[in-house]
Amino acid sequence: MKDITDYNENTSDYELSVFLYERVVSREIRTFSALKAFVEPILRSQRIHPVLLRVFELIKKLNWGFFANITPATHKKLWKELVIPDKNFPDAGDLKRTLQISNLYISMLDIHGYTKFCQESRTNLSRLHTLDKVINHEIQQIAGQCQSVSRRERGDEIVVISAGATDALTVTLSIIDYFAKTSVVDDPAISNRRVGDEANALPAFKISAGITGGNTTSPLIFTEQGELSGFLLNSGARLQTRANELSPLESRVMVSKQVQMNYLKENQVEKSILFKKNLVYFFDTGQIEFKGVMLPTCEAVFNPQDRYKEKISAELQKLFGSIRDNLWEQRIFYDLMELLAKTALSLSKFTVIPQQPVLGMQTLTNESMLQLCRNAMKFYLKDEDYYAAVEILHALINLTEQVPQFDRLILDYLKGITAKYDLLLENYQASIDREVEEKAMEIFTGNNIKTWQAAKNGAAVFEKLKVIGRRSNEITKKKNLWFKLIKQFQHELEFTLHSGKK
């Protein structure tokens, strides 16, 4: 055949197939609708229909990229969302190129320790081949069983597309189960247990993941090669990065707030195993800035050891509200201490010996951390000793960094808020010191006034005496000065957590 009009009843299916394959390979035909238009002169012949479906498979392989292997039988949900079906050939159609639909979700997963594993396997390449086989076959199989599709990106990254929030969470946790040798998703229909060579050849890997989607305002673009592009893909990558920041050694899943809401909505209609067994708790982690865009986020908590976060959720929400309303005068400090105190009470018992004594403390326990929080609130709210209160904030940063199970998110907020109070304290102390200088005769008694005069030549002693002066009851309107500075620096006190590239 040199032209489609050369087709006749004597033309074999093989000859027609080769003729059409050549048009697809040369990129003359890229879509099923273009294929139908091309064979329009002979389309009435029922004999060519099986040939068209076989040619359609080649079109998919060459042009559908990420979605080359989906079919209405194996990926019913994704097919419905991604494909414009042909009215005469229900098993064929054209891939949508621009999506603004609410039922598409992207999971970005990163394997912890991948680089180290590759370095250690330099002399045992079979281990690398085993990992490659796992990612390209076993993980794809798990994805298919969860009505999703997966693909490896840049070595240790895996991208998964799902047509529902429940599917996205299920496939992500199933992949974590496979790599980490855990059993969070206990579903016999999902092959998330290792068998064969990979059962022993590969170590247990931890995974950080980010899931986003379910929002029509975040379009996803498919390029001519079937590749993914758009903000949805970028925000999924940022969430995965944030999960890795919060938990560089353990598995962690961060999701957008929209994913949480859609998951709950889907499970009101049909309850999944995750929902029935209460396997996932959504821990609100506030808003995070990604390239100027504020994204409400949650952590999908699946490790039973992390369920203590349910106990501190209310305190964290109060802190979020106070930060949102810029209540720096008292509420932010109070809510931060309440959160840290509740965390100390909720964590399993710990005993940490600091690398260096902090505020004279030789050992940090749940109880001593709680006492530090009480002392800080007393200094701030009752004594109006803001210097001592902020000093305890720094001590808490130093100490909690040494508590292995202490949540990184809370530590981030502790560090960020402390930095803002440092800004205030610098200006506050300058104002207080001027008043101490003016009222030195009233503040210091007996030999202290002589020492005050002499100490101006000795910086260390002078600084100690200034601390005494700042705490003196002779200094009036401390609170008014502190609150005045909060108003003065209101713009610089705006506080949001940032993750990833700016």
Secondary structure in CASP SS format (residue, H / E / C, confidence):
PFRMAT SS
TARGET T0000
AUTHOR 0000-0000-0000
METHOD secondary structure of the structure
MODEL  1
M C 1.00
K C 1.00
D C 1.00
I H 1.00
T H 1.00
D H 1.00
Y C 1.00
N C 1.00
E C 1.00
N C 1.00
T C 1.00
S C 1.00
D H 1.00
Y H 1.00
E H 1.00
L H 1.00
S H 1.00
V H 1.00
F H 1.00
L H 1.00
Y H 1.00
E H 1.00
R H 1.00
V H 1.00
V H 1.00
S C 1.00
R C 1.00
E C 1.00
I C 1.00
R C 1.00
T C 1.00
F H 1.00
S H 1.00
A H 1.00
L H 1.00
K H 1.00
A H 1.00
F H 1.00
V C 1.00
E H 1.00
P H 1.00
I H 1.00
L C 1.00
R C 1.00
S C 1.00
Q H 1.00
R H 1.00
I H 1.00
H H 1.00
P H 1.00
V H 1.00
L H 1.00
L H 1.00
R H 1.00
V H 1.00
F H 1.00
E H 1.00
L H 1.00
I H 1.00
K H 1.00
K H 1.00
L H 1.00
N H 1.00
W C 1.00
G H 1.00
F H 1.00
F H 1.00
A C 1.00
N C 1.00
I C 1.00
T C 1.00
P C 1.00
A C 1.00
T C 1.00
H C 1.00
K H 1.00
K H 1.00
L H 1.00
W H 1.00
K H 1.00
E H 1.00
L H 1.00
V E 1.00
I E 1.00
P E 1.00
D C 1.00
K C 1.00
N C 1.00
F C 1.00
P C 1.00
D C 1.00
A C 1.00
G E 1.00
D E 1.00
L E 1.00
K C 1.00
R C 1.00
T E 1.00
L E 1.00
Q C 1.00
I C 1.00
S C 1.00
N C 1.00
L C 1.00
Y E 1.00
I E 1.00
S E 1.00
M E 1.00
L E 1.00
D E 1.00
I E 1.00
H C 1.00
G C 1.00
Y H 1.00
T H 1.00
K H 1.00
F H 1.00
C H 1.00
Q H 1.00
E H 1.00
S C 1.00
R C 1.00
T C 1.00
N C 1.00
L H 1.00
S H 1.00
R H 1.00
L H 1.00
H H 1.00
T H 1.00
L H 1.00
D H 1.00
K H 1.00
V H 1.00
I H 1.00
N H 1.00
H H 1.00
E H 1.00
I H 1.00
Q H 1.00
Q H 1.00
I H 1.00
A H 1.00
G H 1.00
Q H 1.00
C C 1.00
Q C 1.00
S E 1.00
V E 1.00
S E 1.00
R E 1.00
R E 1.00
E E 1.00
R C 1.00
G C 1.00
D C 1.00
E E 1.00
I E 1.00
V E 1.00
V E 1.00
I E 1.00
S E 1.00
A C 1.00
G C 1.00
A H 1.00
T H 1.00
D H 1.00
A H 1.00
L H 1.00
T H 1.00
V H 1.00
T H 1.00
L H 1.00
S H 1.00
I H 1.00
I H 1.00
D H 1.00
Y H 1.00
F H 1.00
A H 1.00
K C 1.00
T C 1.00
S C 1.00
V C 1.00
V C 1.00
D C 1.00
D C 1.00
P C 1.00
A C 1.00
I C 1.00
S C 1.00
N C 1.00
R C 1.00
R C 1.00
V C 1.00
G C 1.00
D H 1.00
E H 1.00
A H 1.00
N H 1.00
A H 1.00
L C 1.00
P C 1.00
A C 1.00
F C 1.00
K C 1.00
I E 1.00
S E 1.00
A E 1.00
G E 1.00
I E 1.00
T E 1.00
G E 1.00
G C 1.00
N C 1.00
T C 1.00
T C 1.00
S C 1.00
P C 1.00
L E 1.00
I E 1.00
F E 1.00
T C 1.00
E C 1.00
Q C 1.00
G C 1.00
E C 1.00
L E 1.00
S E 1.00
G C 1.00
F H 1.00
L H 1.00
L H 1.00
N H 1.00
S H 1.00
G H 1.00
A H 1.00
R H 1.00
L H 1.00
Q H 1.00
T H 1.00
R H 1.00
A H 1.00
N H 1.00
E H 1.00
L H 1.00
S C 1.00
P C 1.00
L C 1.00
E C 1.00
S C 1.00
R E 1.00
V E 1.00
M E 1.00
V E 1.00
S E 1.00
K H 1.00
Q H 1.00
V H 1.00
Q H 1.00
M H 1.00
N H 1.00
Y H 1.00
L H 1.00
K H 1.00
E H 1.00
N H 1.00
Q H 1.00
V H 1.00
E C 1.00
K C 1.00
S C 1.00
I H 1.00
L H 1.00
F H 1.00
K H 1.00
K C 1.00
N C 1.00
L C 1.00
V C 1.00
Y E 1.00
F E 1.00
F E 1.00
D E 1.00
T E 1.00
G E 1.00
Q E 1.00
I E 1.00
E E 1.00
F E 1.00
K C 1.00
G C 1.00
V E 1.00
M E 1.00
L E 1.00
P E 1.00
T E 1.00
C E 1.00
E E 1.00
A E 1.00
V E 1.00
F C 1.00
N C 1.00
P H 1.00
Q H 1.00
D H 1.00
R C 1.00
Y C 1.00
K H 1.00
E H 1.00
K H 1.00
I H 1.00
S H 1.00
A H 1.00
E H 1.00
L H 1.00
Q H 1.00
K H 1.00
L H 1.00
F H 1.00
G H 1.00
S H 1.00
I H 1.00
R H 1.00
D C 1.00
N C 1.00
L C 1.00
W C 1.00
E C 1.00
Q C 1.00
R H 1.00
I H 1.00
F H 1.00
Y H 1.00
D H 1.00
L H 1.00
M H 1.00
E H 1.00
L H 1.00
L H 1.00
A H 1.00
K H 1.00
T H 1.00
A H 1.00
L H 1.00
S H 1.00
L C 1.00
S C 1.00
K C 1.00
F C 1.00
T E 1.00
V E 1.00
I C 1.00
P C 1.00
Q C 1.00
Q C 1.00
P C 1.00
V E 1.00
L C 1.00
G C 1.00
M E 1.00
Q C 1.00
T C 1.00
L E 1.00
T E 1.00
N H 1.00
E H 1.00
S H 1.00
M H 1.00
L H 1.00
Q H 1.00
L H 1.00
C H 1.00
R H 1.00
N H 1.00
A H 1.00
M H 1.00
K H 1.00
F H 1.00
Y H 1.00
L H 1.00
K H 1.00
D C 1.00
E C 1.00
D C 1.00
Y H 1.00
Y H 1.00
A H 1.00
A H 1.00
V H 1.00
E H 1.00
I H 1.00
L H 1.00
H H 1.00
A H 1.00
L H 1.00
I H 1.00
N H 1.00
L H 1.00
T H 1.00
E C 1.00
Q C 1.00
V C 1.00
P C 1.00
Q C 1.00
F C 1.00
D C 1.00
R H 1.00
L H 1.00
I H 1.00
L H 1.00
D H 1.00
Y H 1.00
L H 1.00
K H 1.00
G H 1.00
I H 1.00
T H 1.00
A H 1.00
K H 1.00
Y H 1.00
D H 1.00
L H 1.00
L H 1.00
L H 1.00
E H 1.00
N H 1.00
Y H 1.00
Q H 1.00
A H 1.00
S H 1.00
I H 1.00
D H 1.00
R H 1.00
E H 1.00
V H 1.00
E H 1.00
E H 1.00
K C 1.00
A H 1.00
M H 1.00
E H 1.00
I H 1.00
F C 1.00
T C 1.00
G C 1.00
N H 1.00
N H 1.00
I H 1.00
K H 1.00
T H 1.00
W H 1.00
Q H 1.00
A H 1.00
A H 1.00
K C 1.00
N C 1.00
G C 1.00
A H 1.00
A H 1.00
V H 1.00
F H 1.00
E H 1.00
K H 1.00
L H 1.00
K H 1.00
V H 1.00
I H 1.00
G H 1.00
R H 1.00
R C 1.00
S C 1.00
N C 1.00
E C 1.00
I C 1.00
T C 1.00
K C 1.00
K H 1.00
K H 1.00
N H 1.00
L H 1.00
W H 1.00
F H 1.00
K H 1.00
L H 1.00
I H 1.00
K H 1.00
Q H 1.00
F C 1.00
Q C 1.00
H H 1.00
E H 1.00
L H 1.00
E C 1.00
F C 1.00
T C 1.00
L E 1.00
H E 1.00
S C 1.00
G C 1.00
K C 1.00
K C 1.00
END
